Amino acid sequence: MDIRHPIDTRLQPLLYGTERIRGLFNGLPSPAIIEMCAYAGFRFVIIDNEHGCADLETTENMLRAARASGIIPVVRCLEHDLPRVLDMGAGAVQIPMVSTAAKARELVSKVRYPRIGQRGSAFSTRAAGYGAFGGMPHTERSNRDISLIVMIETPEGVRNAAEIAAVDGVDAVFIGPNDLSHAMGFDNNWAAPDVENAMERTIRAVTAAGKCAGTVALTHEAEQKYAAWGARYFANVSTSIFTQALRKAASEGDAGSVKIEY
């Protein structure tokens, strides 16, 4: 009998490969949407627990939905949620607002078990198959195969991009263009030349360090531009896709009778 391990470790080889990887952020607390993303053909989905509203139980069920439907799950979470997100079986985590190599090394320590890091050990969790996959095989598999993606979203992070990417245990660096643009004083204007220049410098520095660079790509044209700089890990946004599709459907119907109040 073949038993599928609860932790999906397929992302790490892709991060160290050569092909482009496409997925999307999803902040909506719905296992069904995770399945929809899989059936639509996305390679990965980022369960967004930074800006989304899913509680931990729903997050675990979204991880189950991803494992069952075949899409690779990444959990974007705040640092204090790392222990529980990892114990519920996340095979990849994405952490926002990493601006220094010291912070990146601290996160590596929190993701890895001793003797590499300082993650607390328990084999009763979903990640260890509730004991079915416990012991040293679980420890070694987790230390070897769980992916850590850190996010650069500040001018300080841009300056330190090469050093952050060089940290052993950091598998990819994702540039958050919206926060970076705000931090640079351009509000949400990602297309400002100074912001684009900062993004290009970061992507090239990460790639030169031998790590995978990623960012938000809402259009094919944007993906092509970032790919030319060296990026390979691209994420769209589920709510943006849904809203655009719903707006299109509304405009093709009797949308003239709908009054929207602000």
C-alpha positions as CSV (number, residue, x, y, z in Angstrom):
1,M,0.0,0.0,0.0
2,D,1.4,3.4,-1.1
3,I,1.0,6.1,1.6
4,R,1.5,9.7,0.6
5,H,3.7,11.5,3.2
6,P,1.9,14.6,4.6
7,I,4.7,16.9,3.8
8,D,5.0,18.0,0.1
9,T,8.7,18.5,-0.6
10,R,8.5,19.0,-4.4
11,L,9.2,22.7,-4.3
12,Q,12.9,22.6,-3.3
13,P,14.1,20.9,-6.5
14,L,12.1,23.3,-8.6
15,L,13.7,26.3,-6.8
16,Y,17.1,25.0,-7.7
17,G,16.2,24.1,-11.2
18,T,16.0,26.2,-14.3
19,E,12.3,26.4,-15.3
20,R,9.8,29.1,-14.4
21,I,7.4,28.2,-11.6
22,R,3.9,29.8,-11.6
23,G,1.5,30.0,-8.7
24,L,-0.6,32.5,-6.8
25,F,-1.3,34.0,-3.4
26,N,-4.5,33.0,-1.8
27,G,-5.7,34.7,1.3
28,L,-9.2,33.3,1.3
29,P,-9.8,30.6,4.0
30,S,-11.1,27.9,1.7
31,P,-9.8,24.4,1.0
32,A,-12.1,24.4,-2.1
33,I,-10.2,27.3,-3.6
34,I,-6.9,25.5,-3.1
35,E,-8.4,22.6,-5.1
36,M,-9.6,25.0,-7.8
37,C,-6.1,26.5,-8.1
38,A,-4.8,22.9,-8.6
39,Y,-7.4,22.0,-11.1
40,A,-6.7,25.2,-13.0
41,G,-3.1,24.1,-13.5
42,F,-1.1,26.3,-11.1
43,R,2.1,24.7,-9.9
44,F,2.0,26.1,-6.4
45,V,-0.3,28.1,-4.1
46,I,0.8,30.5,-1.3
47,I,-1.6,30.2,1.6
48,D,-1.4,33.8,2.7
49,N,-1.5,33.9,6.5
50,E,0.1,37.3,6.6
51,H,-2.8,39.2,4.9
52,G,-5.4,36.4,4.8
53,C,-7.9,35.5,7.5
54,A,-7.5,31.7,7.8
55,D,-7.1,30.4,11.3
56,L,-4.6,27.5,12.0
57,E,-7.2,24.8,11.7
58,T,-8.4,26.0,8.3
59,T,-4.7,26.4,7.2
60,E,-4.1,22.7,8.1
61,N,-7.2,21.7,6.0
62,M,-6.0,23.9,3.1
63,L,-2.7,22.0,3.3
64,R,-4.7,18.7,3.2
65,A,-6.6,20.0,0.1
66,A,-3.3,20.9,-1.6
67,R,-1.8,17.5,-0.9
68,A,-4.9,15.7,-2.1
69,S,-5.3,17.7,-5.3
70,G,-1.7,17.8,-6.3
71,I,-0.7,21.5,-6.0
72,I,2.4,22.4,-4.0
73,P,1.5,24.5,-1.0
74,V,3.6,27.3,0.5
75,V,2.5,29.0,3.7
76,R,3.3,32.7,4.0
77,C,3.2,33.4,7.7
78,L,4.5,35.7,10.4
79,E,7.6,34.5,12.3
80,H,5.8,33.6,15.5
81,D,3.5,31.2,13.6
82,L,6.4,29.2,12.2
83,P,6.4,26.3,14.7
84,R,2.8,25.5,14.4
85,V,2.7,25.9,10.6
86,L,5.6,23.6,10.2
87,D,4.1,21.0,12.6
88,M,0.8,21.0,10.6
89,G,2.9,19.9,7.6
90,A,3.9,22.9,5.5
91,G,6.7,21.8,3.2
92,A,7.6,25.4,2.3
93,V,7.2,28.7,4.2
94,Q,7.6,32.2,3.0
95,I,8.4,34.9,5.6
96,P,7.8,38.6,5.0
97,M,10.0,41.6,5.8
98,V,13.5,40.1,5.9
99,S,16.0,42.9,5.5
100,T,19.3,41.4,6.9
101,A,21.3,38.3,6.6
102,A,21.2,38.0,10.4
103,K,17.4,37.8,10.3
104,A,17.6,35.2,7.5
105,R,20.0,33.1,9.6
106,E,17.6,33.3,12.5
107,L,14.7,32.1,10.4
108,V,16.8,29.2,9.1
109,S,17.4,28.2,12.7
110,K,13.7,28.3,13.4
111,V,12.8,26.1,10.4
112,R,15.5,23.5,11.0
113,Y,15.7,20.9,13.9
114,P,18.8,20.4,15.9
115,R,21.6,19.8,15.1
116,I,21.2,22.4,12.4
117,G,18.7,24.7,14.1
118,Q,16.5,25.2,17.1
119,R,13.1,24.0,16.0
120,G,11.2,22.2,18.7
121,S,10.7,18.5,18.1
122,A,7.4,16.6,18.3
123,F,6.3,13.5,16.4
124,S,2.6,13.6,17.3
125,T,1.9,16.2,14.6
126,R,0.5,16.0,11.1
127,A,4.0,16.8,9.8
128,A,5.2,13.5,11.3
129,G,2.1,11.6,10.3
130,Y,0.9,11.6,13.9
131,G,3.8,9.4,14.8
132,A,3.7,7.2,11.7
133,F,6.7,9.0,10.2
134,G,8.4,10.1,13.4
135,G,11.9,9.8,14.8
136,M,15.1,10.7,12.9
137,P,13.7,10.0,9.4
138,H,11.2,12.9,10.0
139,T,14.0,15.1,11.5
140,E,16.3,14.5,8.6
141,R,13.6,14.8,5.9
142,S,12.5,18.1,7.4
143,N,16.0,19.5,7.7
144,R,16.8,18.5,4.2
145,D,13.6,19.1,2.2
146,I,11.5,21.9,3.7
147,S,11.9,25.1,1.7
148,L,12.5,28.6,3.2
149,I,11.6,31.6,1.1
150,V,12.4,35.0,2.5
151,M,10.8,38.2,1.3
152,I,12.7,41.5,0.6
153,E,10.3,44.4,0.9
154,T,12.5,47.4,2.1
155,P,15.4,49.5,0.8
156,E,17.6,47.9,3.5
157,G,16.7,44.5,2.2
158,V,17.6,45.6,-1.3
159,R,21.0,46.7,-0.1
160,N,21.6,43.4,1.6
161,A,20.1,41.2,-1.1
162,A,23.3,39.4,-2.0
163,E,24.1,38.6,1.7
164,I,20.6,37.4,2.4
165,A,20.6,35.1,-0.6
166,A,23.9,33.7,0.4
167,V,22.7,32.4,3.7
168,D,22.8,28.6,3.8
169,G,19.2,27.3,4.3
170,V,17.6,30.2,2.3
171,D,16.2,28.5,-0.8
172,A,14.6,31.5,-2.6
173,V,14.2,35.3,-2.2
174,F,10.9,36.9,-3.1
175,I,10.6,40.6,-3.8
176,G,7.4,42.1,-2.5
177,P,6.9,45.0,-4.9
178,N,3.9,46.7,-3.1
179,D,5.6,47.0,0.3
180,L,8.9,47.9,-1.4
181,S,7.2,50.7,-3.4
182,H,5.6,52.1,-0.2
183,A,8.8,51.9,1.7
184,M,10.6,53.8,-1.0
185,G,7.9,56.6,-0.9
186,F,6.1,55.7,-4.2
187,D,2.9,54.4,-2.6
188,N,1.7,51.5,-4.7
189,N,3.4,52.6,-8.0
190,W,5.5,49.5,-8.7
191,A,6.2,51.0,-12.1
192,A,8.1,53.9,-10.8
193,P,11.6,53.8,-12.3
194,D,13.4,53.8,-8.9
195,V,11.3,50.9,-7.7
196,E,11.8,48.9,-10.9
197,N,15.6,49.6,-10.6
198,A,15.6,48.3,-7.0
199,M,13.7,45.2,-8.0
200,E,16.1,44.5,-10.9
201,R,19.2,45.0,-8.7
202,T,17.7,42.6,-6.1
203,I,16.7,39.9,-8.6
204,R,20.1,40.0,-10.2
205,A,21.9,39.9,-6.9
206,V,19.9,36.9,-5.7
207,T,20.4,35.0,-9.0
208,A,24.2,35.8,-8.9
209,A,24.2,34.2,-5.4
210,G,22.9,31.0,-6.9
211,K,19.4,31.2,-5.4
212,C,15.9,31.5,-7.0
213,A,14.5,35.0,-7.2
214,G,10.7,35.6,-7.3
215,T,8.1,38.3,-7.3
216,V,4.5,39.2,-8.1
217,A,3.7,39.0,-11.8
218,L,0.1,40.0,-12.6
219,T,0.5,39.9,-16.3
220,H,2.5,37.9,-18.9
221,E,4.3,41.1,-19.8
222,A,5.4,41.6,-16.2
223,E,6.6,38.0,-16.0
224,Q,8.7,38.4,-19.1
225,K,10.3,41.5,-17.8
226,Y,11.2,40.0,-14.4
227,A,12.4,36.8,-16.1
228,A,14.8,38.8,-18.2
229,W,16.4,39.9,-15.0
230,G,16.7,36.4,-13.7
231,A,13.5,35.7,-11.8
232,R,11.8,32.3,-12.0
233,Y,9.3,32.1,-9.1
234,F,6.1,34.0,-10.1
235,A,2.9,34.6,-8.1
236,N,-0.4,36.1,-9.2
237,V,-3.2,36.9,-6.7
238,S,-6.3,34.8,-6.5
239,T,-8.6,37.6,-5.3
240,S,-7.5,39.8,-8.1
241,I,-8.2,37.1,-10.7
242,F,-11.6,36.4,-9.1
243,T,-12.6,40.1,-8.9
244,Q,-11.6,40.7,-12.5
245,A,-13.6,37.7,-13.7
246,L,-16.6,38.7,-11.6
247,R,-16.5,42.2,-12.9
248,K,-16.3,41.0,-16.5
249,A,-19.3,38.7,-15.9
250,A,-21.2,41.6,-14.3
251,S,-20.4,44.0,-17.2
252,E,-21.6,41.4,-19.7
253,G,-24.9,41.1,-17.9
254,D,-27.3,43.7,-16.6
255,A,-24.6,45.6,-14.8
256,G,-26.2,49.0,-15.6
257,S,-28.9,48.4,-13.0
258,V,-26.4,47.8,-10.2
259,K,-25.6,50.9,-8.1
260,I,-22.4,50.7,-6.1
261,E,-22.1,53.0,-3.1
262,Y,-18.7,54.0,-1.7
